[in-house]
Amino acid sequence: MRSLHRKMLRELWQSRGQSLAIAAVIASGVAVFVMSLGTLRFLLDTRDAYYDRYRFADLFVTVNRAPVHLADTVALFPGVARVQSRIVSDVTLDVPGLAEPAVGRIISLPDRRPLPLNNLHLKDGRFPDPQRPDEVLVSAAFVDANNLGIGDRISAIINERLQELVVVGVALSPEYVFEIRGGDLLPDNRRFGVFWQPERHVEAAFDMDGAFNSLAIQVQRGGNIEDIKARLDRLLEPYGSVGAIDRTQQLSARFLDDEIRSLRSTGLISPIIFLSVAAFLLNLVASRRVATQRGIIASLKAFGYTNREIGWHYLQPALMVSTMAAVTGSFLGYWMGGGLAKLYMEFYRFPTFVYQPDYRVIALAIVIALVAAVIGSLRSVYRAIDFQPAEAMRPEAPKVYRRSWLERLGLSHWFPVVVRMIVRTIERKSVSAAMSSLGIAAAVSVVVMSGFFQDALDELIRFQFWQSQRHDIQLVFTQTTSPDVLDDLRHMRGVQHVEPMRAVAVRLRHQHHDYRTSILGLEPDGSLYRLLRPDGRQVIIPNHGIVVSDALAERLDVRTGDLIHVQVLEGQRPSRDLVVSMVTKEYAGMNAYMDRQTLNRLMSETDAVSAAFLTVDSRHQATLYQDFKQTPRVAAVSVKRATVEQFDETIAKNQNTMLSFTLLFAGIIAVGVVYNTARIAVDERARELATLRVIGFTRGEVSTILLGELALITLAAIPLGWAIGYGFCYAMVKGFESESFRIPLTITAASYARSALLVTLASAISGLIVRRRLDHLDLVDVLKSRE
């Protein structure tokens, strides 16, 4: 082993505490990178393989009723590869062990196997017997959530007739990887499931013999999707089509795409923070090593060592620390990625679960860590190479003395000597102090970001479900009906208040922007479904014009007073230009709103309702649920409290897991920065601190000088970290925006306090570790040194 190698290993061992702290920061960054991008690759590969193998359709279109022969017409469109016609309808379920009514989506199942599109993966049991009208396949998420098994029976109201269904198999579909009902913000697998029933029995049950109400279409490679959509809309418009949608608008695929996009953002933002801090710490340590070894560098050059050998010698420690840390972080990231993938499998249902290490991601993580090491050490290496032997033989010139700002302002006599020394030192090393403060601020920002997710979800649920939507139950009727149904509901025992709602599918256009959504007709001063301004005040819906959500207004580029062209996609399909009378705040969906009576006039209807919002007496809920289960006109029942509780229970587990990791990593950053800053300060000022001890300063006073500097740096870092964390949260809000929901930019005082407390605690622990080194300072040895 060459002498330079022995020297490097000896110095690494002597500075093992600092090296371990830096390695922990690098390993944390690599772990987050490997976890996020490895899981991202797993999701992408699993999704793409599932979609391809089970022939997930490219286009979907829904109609009221159309003859089957039109499917053959669609199959002849240029660019169309396969077409599958089917019958899809939602029904009310009575599930054993579930007090509330559930909603089942019945999908017709053709006799031929495998299905031409959206093929099913049979997870358990068997396919239904075409000769048995009561046998069904059930989605795995619904079965697991309700603890159902093969042979269990479920009652359903199908086309106003009560029918008992027998579970004979459990299935997965690429169409329902994320199982959520349209119009819902949150998944509720206990109260919504998908059922596949033999086609002939579905046709008979819904009086759809020789007809369909849903088409799934696969497009040939290179086919023009937009042209096919336009042809579909023209062909099927007379049959009640509201327009074809592609995969980007299909509900399950859209939620999965949104999650992939957010995971990609996480995989890029967090490692940048960790590796930037690591580069800074490596720069501190390397600068200190070069500064204290000026004479050694001069001797090495005098003995004939080249600049290349010396530069490599001072770069090697950073590369070794980074390599070991990157390898450790890769293993940790792989382990964490496996846990994260299991969490995703609770939401996204795939037929296979094989999480394997992505060596491309691991290799990229190691390369990035090494690049960070080189960047962090480059300045010090250049300085070592640039030293001239004669200059390096001389000790470094002492710093120029300047009065501190306390002395310049004439305030020094108000503060003790120790405080004046602290201020003078920080001012003299302002750049180093600022960088240390920035490193600690990075730890603060990580904790702020971790708390932000829970704060945002809490605010979203509070605003959307408790302030805006204040009903207990929402009923959706099988078809648009007269307001007489509201009187029937009001007379049901336990119903306290009823408000009607009318929903109409529309396409909105403004200039070159267009968007397909629904207009919800509400009561002008309703109390159960309220529209709110950005300041939280209720919007009274005017009897003219249209109210749009802030997200929809941004999508269409409209403001109050602009004209929007409204094209209704059902009934007589009227078209009208309406004035935007107001913009309201919403976090879920992109809806438009009108006064219900005004909407009915637009539809040329006297009075009609399609849904109702109810508040109920909790003492009579069980009775009401049983009544709703047996009400033929009710297509779906949504119990808000149950949905929110299940969402909270699921999200809480995931959030606690992620929060634990985040707090651990933030603590590693804080300890790494503070410990290295303090250790370097001790090494650089050993003679100064020893001199103070010799002339009569106590250990406590000497410790106060050093730890006071760290305390000031930490205090300055906390508000800076809050600002950085807020900026990152803002970037995430913009990056995560989707049609399904928007994340509110809400950070509570508790999250800010948590970040300050964690970083303060980490700094205190680091300070106490360094203080022990001060207590064991060898005064005679230090005073004999050349420095």
C-alpha positions in Angstrom: 0.0 0.0 0.0 1.4 3.4 -1.0 2.1 5.9 1.7 -0.5 8.3 0.5 -3.1 5.6 0.8 -2.1 4.8 4.3 -2.2 8.5 5.2 -5.8 8.8 3.7 -7.1 5.8 5.6 -5.5 7.1 8.8 -7.2 10.5 8.4 -10.5 8.9 7.6 -10.4 6.9 10.8 -9.5 10.0 12.8 -12.4 11.9 11.3 -14.8 8.9 11.4 -17.5 10.8 13.2 -17.7 13.5 10.6 -17.4 10.9 7.8 -20.3 8.9 9.2 -22.5 12.0 9.5 -21.8 12.9 5.9 -22.4 9.3 4.8 -25.7 9.2 6.6 -26.9 12.3 4.7 -25.8 10.9 1.3 -27.3 7.5 2.1 -30.6 9.2 3.0 -30.7 11.0 -0.3 -29.8 7.9 -2.3 -32.5 5.9 -0.3 -35.2 8.4 -1.2 -34.1 8.5 -4.8 -34.0 4.7 -5.1 -37.3 4.3 -3.2 -39.2 6.9 -5.3 -37.9 6.2 -8.7 -37.6 2.4 -8.1 -41.3 2.3 -7.1 -42.1 4.6 -10.0 -40.5 2.2 -12.4 -42.3 -0.7 -10.7 -45.6 1.0 -11.2 -44.9 2.0 -14.8 -43.7 -1.5 -15.8 -46.5 -3.2 -13.9 -49.2 -0.9 -15.3 -47.9 -1.1 -18.9 -47.6 -4.9 -18.8 -51.0 -5.3 -17.3 -52.7 -2.9 -19.8 -51.0 -4.7 -22.7 -51.5 -8.3 -21.6 -55.1 -7.8 -20.6 -55.9 -5.5 -23.6 -57.0 -2.4 -21.8 -59.1 -0.3 -24.2 -58.0 3.0 -25.6 -61.4 4.6 -25.9 -64.7 4.4 -24.0 -68.1 5.8 -24.8 -71.4 5.6 -22.9 -74.9 5.9 -24.5 -78.4 5.6 -23.2 -79.3 2.7 -25.5 -78.0 1.8 -29.0 -78.5 -1.2 -31.3 -75.8 -3.8 -31.3 -75.1 -3.6 -35.0 -73.6 -0.1 -34.5 -70.7 -1.8 -32.8 -69.9 -3.5 -36.1 -70.1 -0.1 -37.8 -67.5 1.3 -35.3 -65.3 -1.7 -36.0 -65.0 -0.6 -39.6 -63.7 2.9 -38.7 -60.1 3.5 -39.9 -57.6 2.8 -37.1 -60.0 0.7 -35.0 -58.5 -2.7 -34.0 -61.2 -4.1 -31.7 -64.6 -3.2 -30.3 -66.5 -4.6 -27.4 -70.1 -3.7 -26.7 -71.5 -4.2 -23.2 -74.1 -3.2 -20.7 -73.0 -1.2 -17.6 -75.3 -0.1 -14.8 -75.0 0.8 -11.1 -77.4 -0.9 -8.6 -78.0 -0.7 -4.9 -76.6 -3.5 -2.8 -77.4 -5.0 0.6 -74.1 -6.5 1.7 -73.9 -8.8 4.7 -72.3 -7.1 7.7 -72.6 -3.6 6.2 -75.3 -1.4 7.6 -75.2 1.2 4.9 -76.3 0.5 1.3 -73.5 -0.2 -1.1 -73.3 0.5 -4.9 -72.5 -2.3 -7.3 -71.5 -1.7 -11.0 -73.0 -4.5 -13.1 -71.0 -5.2 -16.3 -72.2 -7.7 -18.9 -69.9 -10.7 -19.4 -69.9 -12.3 -22.8 -69.6 -16.1 -23.1 -66.4 -16.1 -25.1 -63.1 -16.3 -23.3 -60.8 -14.4 -23.1 -62.6 -11.1 -23.4 -61.6 -9.2 -26.5 -60.9 -6.0 -24.4 -60.5 -5.3 -20.7 -59.9 -9.0 -20.1 -60.4 -10.3 -16.5 -57.8 -11.9 -14.3 -59.5 -14.6 -12.2 -57.9 -14.3 -8.8 -60.1 -16.9 -7.1 -63.1 -19.2 -7.9 -64.5 -19.6 -11.4 -66.4 -17.7 -14.1 -70.2 -17.6 -13.8 -72.2 -20.3 -15.5 -74.1 -18.6 -18.4 -77.1 -20.8 -17.4 -77.2 -19.4 -13.8 -78.7 -15.9 -13.7 -77.6 -15.3 -10.0 -73.9 -16.1 -10.4 -71.4 -13.2 -10.5 -67.7 -12.3 -10.5 -66.8 -9.6 -7.9 -63.9 -7.2 -7.9 -61.1 -8.2 -5.4 -61.1 -4.8 -3.6 -64.8 -5.1 -2.7 -64.4 -8.7 -1.6 -61.4 -8.0 0.6 -63.0 -4.9 2.1 -66.2 -6.7 3.1 -64.6 -10.1 4.0 -66.6 -11.9 1.4 -65.9 -15.4 0.1 -66.9 -17.8 -2.6 -70.5 -18.7 -2.1 -71.6 -15.6 -0.2 -74.8 -14.0 -1.3 -75.6 -10.3 -1.9 -79.0 -8.7 -2.5 -79.3 -6.2 -5.3 -82.0 -4.0 -6.7 -81.7 -4.5 -10.5 -84.0 -2.5 -12.6 -86.4 -2.0 -9.7 -86.4 -5.8 -8.9 -84.8 -7.4 -5.9 -82.4 -10.2 -6.9 -79.9 -12.3 -5.0 -76.4 -12.6 -6.4 -74.0 -15.4 -5.5 -70.2 -14.8 -5.5 -68.6 -17.6 -7.6 -65.3 -15.8 -8.4 -63.0 -12.9 -7.6 -61.6 -10.9 -10.5 -59.3 -8.0 -11.4 -59.8 -5.7 -14.4 -57.4 -3.3 -16.0 -60.4 -0.9 -16.2 -60.6 -0.8 -12.4 -57.0 -0.8 -11.1 -58.1 2.0 -8.9 -61.6 1.2 -7.9 -63.6 4.5 -7.5 -67.0 5.6 -8.6 -67.4 8.6 -10.9 -68.1 11.8 -8.9 -66.4 10.5 -5.8 -63.2 12.1 -4.4 -62.3 9.3 -2.2 -62.3 5.5 -2.8 -64.6 3.4 -0.7 -64.1 -0.2 -1.4 -66.6 -1.3 1.3 -69.4 0.6 -0.4 -68.5 0.4 -4.1 -67.7 -2.7 -6.1 -67.7 -4.1 -9.6 -69.7 -7.1 -10.6 -69.6 -9.1 -13.8 -72.7 -11.1 -14.8 -73.4 -13.3 -17.9 -74.5 -11.1 -20.8 -77.8 -12.8 -21.5 -79.0 -12.3 -17.9 -77.9 -8.6 -17.8 -79.7 -8.0 -21.1 -82.9 -9.5 -19.7 -82.6 -7.8 -16.3 -82.2 -4.3 -17.9 -84.5 -4.9 -20.9 -81.4 -4.4 -23.2 -81.8 -7.3 -25.6 -80.0 -6.5 -28.8 -78.7 -3.3 -27.4 -75.8 -1.8 -25.5 -75.0 1.3 -23.4 -71.2 1.1 -23.4 -68.5 0.6 -25.9 -64.8 -0.2 -25.4 -62.5 0.4 -28.3 -58.9 -0.5 -29.0 -57.0 1.7 -31.5 -54.4 0.3 -33.9 -50.8 1.4 -33.5 -50.5 4.7 -35.2 -54.3 5.2 -35.4 -55.7 8.7 -35.1 -57.5 8.7 -31.7 -59.0 12.2 -32.1 -60.5 11.3 -35.5 -62.0 8.1 -34.1 -63.5 10.1 -31.2 -65.1 12.6 -33.6 -66.6 9.8 -35.7 -67.9 8.1 -32.6 -69.6 11.3 -31.3 -71.3 11.9 -34.7 -72.5 8.2 -34.9 -73.7 7.8 -31.3 -75.0 11.3 -30.5 -78.6 10.4 -31.4 -78.4 7.5 -28.9 -77.5 9.7 -25.9 -73.7 9.7 -26.1 -72.1 12.4 -24.0 -68.8 12.0 -25.9 -66.0 9.4 -26.2 -63.1 9.5 -23.7 -59.6 8.2 -24.0 -57.4 6.6 -21.3 -56.2 10.0 -20.0 -59.8 10.7 -19.0 -60.8 7.2 -17.8 -61.2 7.4 -14.1 -58.9 4.6 -12.9 -56.2 5.3 -15.4 -56.3 9.0 -14.5 -55.8 8.4 -10.8 -52.9 6.1 -11.5 -51.3 8.6 -13.8 -51.7 11.3 -11.2 -50.0 9.1 -8.6 -47.1 8.3 -11.0 -46.6 12.0 -11.6 -46.5 12.9 -7.9 -44.1 10.0 -7.2 -41.8 11.3 -10.0 -41.8 14.8 -8.3 -40.9 13.2 -4.9 -38.1 11.3 -6.5 -36.5 14.4 -7.9 -37.1 17.1 -5.1 -36.0 15.2 -2.0 -32.6 13.9 -3.3 -31.7 17.3 -4.5 -32.0 18.6 -0.9 -30.0 15.7 0.6 -27.2 15.6 -1.9 -26.8 19.4 -1.9 -26.3 19.3 1.8 -23.9 16.4 1.4 -21.8 18.4 -1.1 -21.7 21.4 1.3 -20.5 19.1 4.1 -17.9 17.5 2.0 -16.7 21.0 1.0 -16.4 22.0 4.7 -14.4 18.9 5.6 -12.2 18.9 2.6 -11.4 22.7 3.0 -10.5 22.1 6.6 -8.2 19.2 5.7 -6.4 21.2 3.1 -6.1 24.3 5.3 -4.5 22.3 8.1 -2.1 20.4 5.9 -0.5 23.3 4.1 3.0 22.2 5.2 2.3 18.5 4.4 1.2 19.5 0.8 4.4 21.6 0.4 6.5 18.6 1.6 4.7 16.2 -0.8 5.4 18.5 -3.7 9.0 18.9 -2.6 9.4 15.1 -2.6 8.2 14.9 -6.2 4.5 14.1 -5.9 2.7 15.5 -8.9 -0.3 17.8 -8.8 -2.4 14.9 -10.2 -1.4 12.6 -7.3 -2.0 15.2 -4.7 -5.4 16.2 -6.1 -6.5 12.5 -6.3 -5.3 12.0 -2.7 -7.6 14.8 -1.4 -10.5 13.7 -3.6 -10.3 10.0 -2.6 -11.8 10.4 0.9 -15.0 12.1 -0.5 -15.3 9.4 -3.2 -14.9 6.6 -0.7 -17.4 8.0 1.8 -19.9 8.7 -1.1 -19.5 5.2 -2.6 -20.1 3.4 0.7 -23.0 5.7 1.5 -24.5 5.3 -1.9 -24.3 1.5 -1.7 -25.9 1.5 1.8 -28.5 4.0 0.6 -29.3 1.8 -2.4 -30.0 -1.2 -0.1 -32.1 0.9 2.2 -34.0 2.5 -0.7 -34.7 -1.0 -2.2 -36.1 -2.1 1.2 -38.2 1.0 1.6 -39.4 0.8 -2.0 -40.7 -2.7 -1.3 -42.7 -1.4 1.6 -44.0 1.5 -0.4 -45.0 -0.8 -3.2 -47.0 -2.9 -0.8 -48.8 0.2 0.3 -49.6 1.0 -3.3 -51.0 -2.5 -3.8 -53.7 -1.7 -1.2 -55.0 1.0 -3.5 -54.0 -0.2 -7.0 -55.0 -3.8 -7.8 -52.6 -5.7 -10.2 -52.7 -9.4 -10.9 -49.0 -9.8 -10.1 -46.8 -8.3 -7.4 -43.1 -8.7 -8.1 -41.0 -5.8 -6.8 -37.4 -6.1 -8.0 -34.5 -3.8 -7.7 -34.1 -1.5 -10.7 -30.3 -1.5 -11.3 -30.5 1.4 -13.7 -32.0 3.6 -10.9 -29.4 2.3 -8.4 -26.5 2.9 -10.8 -27.8 6.4 -11.5 -28.1 7.1 -7.8 -24.5 6.0 -7.2 -23.3 8.2 -10.1 -25.2 11.2 -8.7 -23.7 10.7 -5.3 -20.2 10.6 -6.7 -20.9 13.7 -8.7 -22.0 15.4 -5.5 -18.8 14.3 -3.8 -16.7 15.7 -6.7 -18.6 19.0 -6.7 -18.2 19.3 -2.9 -14.5 18.6 -3.0 -13.5 20.3 -6.2 -12.7 23.7 -4.7 -10.5 22.2 -2.0 -8.7 19.9 -4.4 -8.0 22.8 -6.7 -6.6 24.8 -3.8 -4.3 21.9 -2.8 -3.0 21.7 -6.4 -2.6 25.4 -6.7 -0.4 25.7 -3.5 3.2 26.7 -4.3 5.7 24.8 -2.0 7.3 28.0 -0.6 3.9 29.6 0.1 2.5 26.4 1.6 5.4 26.1 4.1 4.3 29.3 5.8 1.3 29.2 8.2 -1.9 30.6 6.8 -2.1 34.4 7.3 -4.2 35.4 10.3 -7.7 36.9 9.6 -8.0 40.6 9.4 -9.5 42.0 12.5 -12.6 44.1 12.2 -15.0 45.4 14.8 -18.4 43.7 14.9 -21.6 45.5 14.2 -22.3 45.6 17.9 -19.1 47.6 18.4 -19.7 49.8 15.4 -23.2 50.7 16.8 -21.8 51.3 20.2 -23.8 48.6 21.8 -21.0 46.3 23.0 -21.1 47.5 26.6 -24.7 46.2 26.8 -23.5 42.6 26.2 -21.1 40.3 28.0 -17.7 39.4 26.4 -18.9 35.9 25.5 -21.8 37.3 23.4 -19.5 39.8 21.7 -17.1 37.0 20.8 -19.9 35.0 19.3 -21.1 37.9 17.1 -17.6 38.7 16.0 -16.9 35.2 14.9 -20.1 34.7 13.0 -19.6 38.0 11.2 -16.0 37.2 10.3 -17.1 33.8 8.9 -20.4 35.0 7.5 -20.2 32.8 4.3 -19.5 29.6 6.3 -22.2 30.5 8.8 -24.7 31.2 6.1 -24.0 27.9 4.3 -24.3 26.0 7.6 -27.6 27.8 8.3 -28.8 26.9 4.8 -27.9 23.2 5.4 -30.0 23.2 8.6 -32.8 25.0 6.8 -32.9 22.1 4.4 -33.7 19.8 7.3 -36.4 22.2 8.4 -37.9 22.3 4.9 -38.1 18.5 4.8 -40.1 18.3 8.0 -42.4 21.1 6.8 -43.0 19.2 3.5 -43.8 16.0 5.4 -46.4 17.7 7.6 -47.8 19.5 4.6 -49.3 16.4 3.1 -51.4 15.6 6.2 -52.3 19.3 6.7 -53.5 19.5 3.0 -55.6 16.4 3.3 -57.2 17.6 6.5 -58.0 20.9 4.9 -59.3 19.3 1.8 -61.7 17.1 3.8 -62.7 19.9 6.1 -63.5 22.3 3.3 -65.0 19.9 0.8 -66.9 17.6 3.1 -67.8 19.6 6.2 -68.0 23.2 5.0 -69.2 22.9 1.4 -71.0 19.5 1.4 -72.8 19.5 4.7 -75.2 16.7 4.0 -75.1 13.2 5.6 -76.4 11.2 2.6 -76.5 11.7 -1.1 -79.1 9.7 -3.1 -78.8 9.4 -6.9 -82.0 8.3 -8.7 -82.1 5.7 -11.5 -83.4 8.4 -13.8 -84.4 12.0 -13.8 -87.7 12.3 -11.9 -90.3 14.7 -10.7 -89.9 16.5 -7.3 -92.6 14.3 -5.9 -89.9 12.0 -4.8 -88.7 14.7 -2.4 -92.0 14.6 -0.5 -91.6 10.9 -0.1 -88.1 11.3 1.3 -89.2 14.1 3.7 -91.9 11.8 5.2 -89.3 9.0 5.9 -88.6 8.6 9.6 -85.3 10.2 10.6 -85.0 12.5 7.5 -84.5 16.0 8.8 -83.8 18.0 5.6 -83.9 17.4 1.9 -82.4 19.4 -0.9 -82.8 18.4 -4.6 -80.1 18.5 -7.3 -80.2 18.2 -11.1 -77.1 17.1 -13.0 -76.7 17.6 -16.7 -73.7 16.5 -18.9 -72.4 19.4 -21.0 -69.4 20.6 -23.1 -68.2 24.1 -22.2 -66.3 26.2 -24.7 -64.5 29.5 -24.5 -62.4 30.7 -27.4 -60.2 27.7 -28.2 -60.6 26.0 -24.9 -63.3 23.3 -24.3 -64.0 20.9 -21.5 -66.6 18.2 -20.9 -68.1 18.2 -17.4 -71.5 18.5 -15.6 -73.7 21.4 -14.6 -75.1 20.8 -11.2 -78.5 22.6 -10.6 -78.6 23.5 -6.9 -81.0 25.5 -4.7 -79.9 29.2 -4.7 -79.5 29.4 -1.0 -79.1 25.7 -0.2 -77.5 24.7 3.1 -76.5 21.1 2.4 -74.4 21.7 -0.8 -72.9 25.1 -0.6 -70.7 27.0 -3.0 -68.0 29.0 -1.3 -65.8 31.9 -2.3 -62.0 31.8 -1.8 -62.5 33.6 1.6 -65.0 30.9 2.7 -68.2 33.0 2.4 -71.2 31.2 0.8 -72.1 32.0 -2.8 -75.8 32.7 -3.4 -76.4 31.2 -6.9 -78.0 33.8 -9.1 -81.1 33.0 -11.3 -79.1 33.8 -14.4 -75.7 32.9 -15.8 -73.4 30.1 -14.7 -71.1 29.7 -11.7 -67.8 27.8 -12.4 -65.1 26.4 -10.0 -61.8 28.2 -9.9 -60.0 25.2 -11.5 -62.6 25.1 -14.4 -62.2 28.9 -14.8 -58.5 28.5 -15.2 -58.9 25.6 -17.6 -61.2 27.6 -19.8 -59.4 30.9 -19.2 -62.6 32.7 -18.1 -63.3 35.4 -15.5 -66.5 36.8 -14.1 -68.5 38.5 -16.9 -67.1 36.3 -19.8 -69.4 34.4 -22.1 -69.2 30.5 -22.1 -70.8 28.5 -24.8 -72.8 25.6 -23.2 -73.6 22.6 -25.3 -75.9 20.1 -23.5 -75.0 16.5 -24.2 -78.4 14.9 -23.2 -82.1 15.3 -23.8 -82.8 17.7 -26.6 -79.2 18.9 -26.5 -79.8 22.6 -26.5 -76.9 25.1 -26.9 -76.7 28.5 -25.2 -74.2 31.2 -24.4 -74.2 32.0 -20.7 -72.4 34.7 -18.7 -70.0 33.6 -16.0 -71.7 35.2 -13.0 -69.2 34.0 -10.4 -66.1 31.9 -9.7 -66.2 29.6 -6.7 -63.5 27.7 -4.8 -63.3 23.9 -5.0 -60.7 21.2 -4.4 -62.5 18.3 -6.1 -63.6 18.0 -9.7 -64.2 20.7 -12.3 -67.9 21.4 -12.1 -70.2 24.2 -13.2 -73.3 25.3 -11.3 -76.6 26.9 -12.0 -79.8 27.7 -10.2 -81.8 24.4 -10.5 -84.9 26.1 -12.0 -82.8 28.0 -14.5 -81.1 24.7 -15.5 -84.5 23.1 -15.9 -85.7 25.9 -18.2 -82.5 25.5 -20.3 -83.4 21.8 -20.6 -87.1 22.7 -21.5 -88.2 20.8 -18.4 -90.9 22.0 -16.0 -89.2 20.7 -12.9 -86.8 17.7 -12.5 -84.4 16.3 -10.1 -81.7 13.6 -10.5 -80.3 13.4 -6.9 -81.0 14.6 -3.4 -79.0 15.6 -0.4 -80.2 14.6 3.1 -79.5 15.3 6.7 -80.7 12.5 9.0 -81.2 11.8 12.6 -78.4 9.4 13.7 -80.9 7.5 15.9 -82.8 6.3 12.8 -79.9 5.8 10.4 -80.1 2.0 10.5 -83.8 2.0 9.6 -83.2 4.5 6.8 -80.4 2.4 5.4 -82.7 -0.6 5.1 -85.4 1.5 3.4 -82.9 2.8 0.9 -81.6 -0.7 0.1 -85.2 -1.6 -0.9 -86.1 1.6 -2.8 -86.2 0.8 -6.5 -85.8 4.4 -7.7 -82.5 4.8 -5.8 -79.5 3.9 -8.0 -76.7 4.9 -5.5 -76.4 5.9 -1.9 -73.3 7.8 -0.6 -72.8 8.0 3.2 -70.3 10.8 3.7 -69.2 10.0 7.2 -68.4 6.3 6.4 -66.4 7.3 3.3 -64.4 9.9 5.1 -63.7 7.6 8.1 -62.4 4.8 5.9 -60.3 7.2 3.9 -58.8 8.6 7.2 -58.1 5.2 8.5 -56.2 4.1 5.3 -54.4 7.4 4.7 -53.4 7.7 8.4 -51.5 4.4 8.2 -49.6 5.5 5.1 -49.0 9.0 6.3 -47.6 7.8 9.6 -45.2 5.5 7.8 -44.0 8.2 5.5 -43.8 10.8 8.3 -41.5 8.4 10.3 -39.1 8.1 7.4 -39.2 11.8 6.7 -38.5 12.8 10.3 -35.6 10.3 10.5 -34.1 11.8 7.3 -34.6 15.4 8.5 -32.9 14.5 11.8 -30.0 13.0 9.9 -29.5 16.2 7.9 -29.7 18.4 11.0 -27.2 16.3 13.0 -24.9 16.0 10.0 -24.8 19.7 9.4 -24.5 20.8 13.0 -22.1 18.1 14.0 -19.7 18.8 11.1 -19.9 22.5 11.6 -19.1 22.2 15.3 -16.3 19.7 14.8 -14.6 21.9 12.2 -15.1 24.9 14.5 -13.4 23.0 17.3 -10.5 21.9 15.1 -10.0 25.4 13.5 -10.2 27.2 16.8 -8.5 24.7 19.1 -5.6 27.1 19.9 -8.0 30.0 20.5 -10.3 28.1 22.8 -7.3 26.6 24.7 -5.9 30.1 25.2 -9.2 31.2 26.7 -9.1 28.3 29.1 -5.5 29.1 30.1 -6.2 32.8 30.7 -9.1 32.0 33.1 -12.3 31.2 31.1 -14.3 28.3 32.5 -15.3 25.3 30.5 -18.9 26.5 30.6 -17.9 29.9 29.1 -15.7 28.3 26.4 -18.6 25.9 25.6 -21.0 28.8 25.5 -18.9 30.6 22.9 -18.9 27.6 20.5 -22.4 26.3 21.2 -23.8 29.9 21.1 -22.6 30.2 17.6 -24.4 27.0 16.7 -27.5 28.1 18.4 -27.6 31.4 16.5 -27.0 29.5 13.2 -29.8 27.1 14.0 -32.2 29.9 15.0 -31.5 31.7 11.8 -32.1 28.5 9.9 -35.6 27.8 11.2 -37.5 30.7 9.5 -35.3 30.2 6.4 -36.3 26.6 6.4 -40.0 27.5 6.8 -39.7 29.7 3.7 -37.9 27.0 1.7 -40.4 24.4 2.8 -43.3 26.6 1.8 -41.7 27.1 -1.6 -41.3 23.4 -2.1 -44.9 22.8 -1.0 -46.1 25.4 -3.5 -44.2 23.6 -6.3 -45.7 20.3 -5.3 -49.2 21.7 -5.3 -48.7 23.0 -8.8 -47.1 19.7 -9.9 -49.9 17.5 -8.4 -52.9 19.4 -9.8 -55.2 17.2 -11.7 -58.8 17.1 -12.9 -59.7 14.8 -10.0 -58.6 17.1 -7.2 -56.3 19.9 -6.2 -54.2 19.9 -3.0 -54.8 23.0 -0.9 -51.6 24.9 0.1 -52.2 24.6 3.8 -49.4 24.3 6.4 -50.5 24.5 10.0 -48.7 26.0 12.9 -48.2 22.5 14.3 -46.2 21.5 11.3 -43.9 24.6 11.6 -43.5 23.9 15.3 -42.7 20.3 14.7 -39.9 21.2 12.2 -38.4 23.7 14.6 -38.5 21.3 17.5 -36.9 18.5 15.6 -34.1 20.5 14.3 -33.5 22.2 17.6 -33.3 18.8 19.3 -30.9 17.4 16.6 -28.7 20.5 17.0 -28.7 20.2 20.8 -27.7 16.5 20.6 -24.9 17.4 18.1 -23.8 20.3 20.4 -23.6 18.0 23.4 -21.4 15.5 21.5 -19.0 18.2 20.5 -18.9 19.7 24.0 -17.4 16.5 25.3 -14.5 17.1 22.9 -14.1 20.6 24.4 -14.0 19.2 27.9 -11.1 16.8 26.9 -9.1 19.5 25.1 -5.3 19.0 25.8 -4.3 22.6 26.6 -0.5 22.0 26.6 -0.5 20.1 23.3 -2.7 22.7 21.6 -0.6 25.6 22.8 2.6 23.9 21.5 1.2 23.6 18.0 2.4 25.9 15.2 -1.1 27.3 14.8 
